[in-house]
Structures are given as C-alpha cells and as structure tokens.
Amino acid sequence: MGGIFRYSIFRGFPRMHERCPVCDLKFEREPGYFLGAMYVSYGLSLVIVALIATLLWFVTGWWITKDTIWAVVVFLPFAPTIALFARVLWIYFDQTIDPERRP
C-alpha cells in the first residue's frame, strides 16, 4: 500500500489521498466512512489517558481527579496524531473484514 496522507503531520494536519497511489484503493468508500475511525480514536484516547493518569497517581500520590485532569492536558498535543492513526487502523480493519472488490 502506498502513502495514505499527502504529507507528514509535522507540516500541519495532512490531507488524505483519494486513492492509493500504488494499488488504486479508494480510501473513503462512502460518505461517513471514517465514523468508525472516530470510535477507534476515542477508545485509544481513553486507554492512553487512563494509563497516564494511573502513572501520575502512582508517582505523585495526588487525588485521582487531579491526575486525570493532568493526564488529559498531557495527552492533548497527541490527539491529532491519534486521530490520524485511527483512520489508518480503520482502513486496515475494514479491508480485512470487507475487502474492496476489483472488477
């Protein structure tokens, strides 16, 4: 599979190619296709924030509420990267379950 995004995330929030430059796979198969990726992103975010909060709780001994707030603050810069990663995971998951048929 070729590149999914037009450029790196380090140059801003990247746009996706419409089709794979190598195999011509259409990335967005229908309107609302990436709704599932939002659920994946949400699940990944919850796990990461929970891990950070647990680590902070063990290290600092603060109240869990304060740990959770700081975990969210620490996580926020990584949210766009997680969203893009979730899109890639969703494409791979979808192609595993329901591969695009070639004529």
C-alpha positions as CSV (number, residue, x, y, z in Angstrom):
1,M,0.0,0.0,0.0
2,G,1.2,3.5,-0.8
3,G,1.0,6.6,1.3
4,I,-2.4,7.4,2.8
5,F,-1.6,11.1,3.6
6,R,-0.3,13.7,1.2
7,Y,2.4,15.0,3.6
8,S,3.7,14.5,7.1
9,I,1.8,15.6,10.2
10,F,4.9,17.8,11.1
11,R,3.7,20.1,8.3
12,G,0.2,20.6,9.7
13,F,-2.9,18.4,9.7
14,P,-2.4,16.4,6.5
15,R,-5.0,15.7,3.9
16,M,-5.6,12.2,2.6
17,H,-5.2,11.0,-0.9
18,E,-8.4,10.0,-2.5
19,R,-6.9,6.7,-3.8
20,C,-3.8,4.8,-3.0
21,P,-1.0,5.8,-5.4
22,V,0.2,2.2,-5.7
23,C,-2.9,-0.1,-5.8
24,D,-5.7,2.5,-6.5
25,L,-7.7,1.5,-3.4
26,K,-10.3,4.2,-2.7
27,F,-9.8,5.2,0.9
28,E,-13.1,6.8,1.7
29,R,-15.5,4.2,0.3
30,E,-18.7,6.1,1.2
31,P,-19.9,9.3,2.9
32,G,-19.3,8.9,6.7
33,Y,-16.8,6.1,6.2
34,F,-14.5,7.4,8.9
35,L,-17.2,7.5,11.6
36,G,-15.8,4.1,12.8
37,A,-12.3,5.7,13.0
38,M,-13.7,8.2,15.4
39,Y,-14.7,5.4,17.7
40,V,-11.3,3.8,17.4
41,S,-9.7,7.2,18.2
42,Y,-12.0,7.6,21.2
43,G,-11.1,4.2,22.6
44,L,-7.3,4.7,22.0
45,S,-7.6,8.1,23.7
46,L,-9.4,6.7,26.8
47,V,-6.8,4.0,27.2
48,I,-3.8,6.4,26.9
49,V,-5.4,9.0,29.3
50,A,-6.1,6.2,31.8
51,L,-2.5,4.9,31.6
52,I,-1.1,8.4,32.0
53,A,-3.5,9.1,34.9
54,T,-2.5,5.8,36.6
55,L,1.2,6.6,36.2
56,L,0.7,10.1,37.6
57,W,-1.3,8.7,40.5
58,F,1.5,6.2,41.4
59,V,4.3,8.7,41.0
60,T,2.7,11.8,42.6
61,G,0.0,10.4,45.0
62,W,-2.4,13.2,44.1
63,W,-6.2,12.8,44.1
64,I,-7.3,10.8,41.0
65,T,-9.3,13.8,39.8
66,K,-6.2,16.0,39.6
67,D,-4.3,13.1,38.0
68,T,-7.0,12.7,35.3
69,I,-7.0,16.4,34.5
70,W,-3.3,16.5,34.1
71,A,-3.4,13.3,32.0
72,V,-5.8,15.0,29.6
73,V,-3.6,18.1,29.5
74,V,-0.5,16.0,28.7
75,F,-2.5,14.0,26.1
76,L,-3.9,16.9,24.2
77,P,-0.9,17.6,21.9
78,F,-1.0,14.0,20.8
79,A,-4.7,14.0,19.9
80,P,-4.3,14.8,16.2
81,T,-1.7,12.1,15.8
82,I,-4.1,9.6,17.4
83,A,-6.9,10.7,15.1
84,L,-4.8,10.0,12.0
85,F,-3.6,6.7,13.4
86,A,-7.2,5.7,14.0
87,R,-8.0,6.4,10.3
88,V,-5.2,4.1,9.2
89,L,-6.3,1.4,11.6
90,W,-9.9,1.8,10.4
91,I,-8.8,1.3,6.8
92,Y,-6.8,-1.8,7.6
93,F,-9.6,-3.2,9.7
94,D,-12.2,-2.5,7.0
95,Q,-10.1,-4.1,4.3
96,T,-9.5,-7.2,6.5
97,I,-13.3,-7.6,7.1
98,D,-14.7,-6.4,3.8
99,P,-12.0,-6.0,1.1
100,E,-12.8,-3.9,-1.9
101,R,-13.6,-6.0,-4.9
102,R,-11.7,-5.4,-8.1
103,P,-13.7,-5.8,-11.4
